[in-house]
Amino acid sequence: MRILTLCCSFFLLLSCDWLATPESRTQKLVEDELRGIDWNDVDQYPLFEGCDETASKTDQRLCFESTLLENLSTSLQDFRFTSDTDLQSTIHIDFMVESTGELQVVEMQNDSALQGQIPQFREVIIKSLRSMPRPEPALKRGIPVRSRFRLPMEITTNRNG
């Protein structure tokens, strides 16, 4: 009789999962799935028109970055920066591609020599990024998400004279 009681008790302990509601089982599956997602990576990078969405992630990123630099370079050709001294500097621009595709400057490395010689530089960069065509946002599991990028920019100016 003890063996039968012990077997029934063991069976009841194991069957607790069978008594769970469908909602709790679904919740457990969702929690397990969320733990398995790498939130620091996207499934598809932001893409400008002309970039192939079926390409590999590496190719998507290269297309995004090269198109961004091309657009930024074209936009900056309209501005003539002048300085009193020769400047050679590399600054880093951190920006977000919002889930709507809008480009937002988050942070720009402050170079005191550049800031002193070309005080309008930051505003020109922000204006140039905002005037670009909007890319399609990055995707994570088919949902548009924000993504952050760091763009190194080499600045070289020659003294007026």
ZIFENUR-V279113 format. One record per residue. N is the residue number from 0. RES is the residue in one small letter. BURIAL is 1 if it has 24 or more other ideal C-beta (glycine too) atoms within 12 Angstrom, else 0. Layout:
N;RES;BURIAL / N;RES;BURIAL
This chain:
0;m;0 / 1;r;0 / 2;i;0 / 3;l;0 / 4;t;0 / 5;l;0 / 6;c;0 / 7;c;0 / 8;s;0 / 9;f;0 / 10;f;0 / 11;l;0 / 12;l;0 / 13;l;0 / 14;s;0 / 15;c;0 / 16;d;0 / 17;w;0 / 18;l;0 / 19;a;0 / 20;t;0 / 21;p;0 / 22;e;0 / 23;s;0 / 24;r;0 / 25;t;0 / 26;q;0 / 27;k;0 / 28;l;0 / 29;v;0 / 30;e;0 / 31;d;0 / 32;e;0 / 33;l;0 / 34;r;0 / 35;g;0 / 36;i;0 / 37;d;0 / 38;w;0 / 39;n;0 / 40;d;0 / 41;v;1 / 42;d;0 / 43;q;1 / 44;y;1 / 45;p;1 / 46;l;1 / 47;f;1 / 48;e;0 / 49;g;0 / 50;c;1 / 51;d;0 / 52;e;1 / 53;t;0 / 54;a;0 / 55;s;0 / 56;k;0 / 57;t;0 / 58;d;0 / 59;q;1 / 60;r;1 / 61;l;0 / 62;c;1 / 63;f;1 / 64;e;1 / 65;s;0 / 66;t;1 / 67;l;1 / 68;l;1 / 69;e;0 / 70;n;1 / 71;l;1 / 72;s;0 / 73;t;0 / 74;s;0 / 75;l;0 / 76;q;0 / 77;d;0 / 78;f;0 / 79;r;0 / 80;f;0 / 81;t;0 / 82;s;1 / 83;d;0 / 84;t;0 / 85;d;0 / 86;l;1 / 87;q;0 / 88;s;1 / 89;t;0 / 90;i;1 / 91;h;0 / 92;i;1 / 93;d;0 / 94;f;1 / 95;m;1 / 96;v;1 / 97;e;1 / 98;s;0 / 99;t;0 / 100;g;1 / 101;e;0 / 102;l;1 / 103;q;1 / 104;v;1 / 105;v;0 / 106;e;0 / 107;m;1 / 108;q;0 / 109;n;0 / 110;d;1 / 111;s;0 / 112;a;0 / 113;l;1 / 114;q;0 / 115;g;0 / 116;q;1 / 117;i;1 / 118;p;0 / 119;q;0 / 120;f;1 / 121;r;0 / 122;e;0 / 123;v;1 / 124;i;1 / 125;i;0 / 126;k;0 / 127;s;1 / 128;l;1 / 129;r;0 / 130;s;0 / 131;m;1 / 132;p;0 / 133;r;1 / 134;p;1 / 135;e;1 / 136;p;1 / 137;a;1 / 138;l;1 / 139;k;0 / 140;r;0 / 141;g;0 / 142;i;0 / 143;p;1 / 144;v;1 / 145;r;1 / 146;s;1 / 147;r;0 / 148;f;1 / 149;r;0 / 150;l;1 / 151;p;0 / 152;m;1 / 153;e;0 / 154;i;1 / 155;t;0 / 156;t;1 / 157;n;0 / 158;r;0 / 159;n;0 / 160;g;0
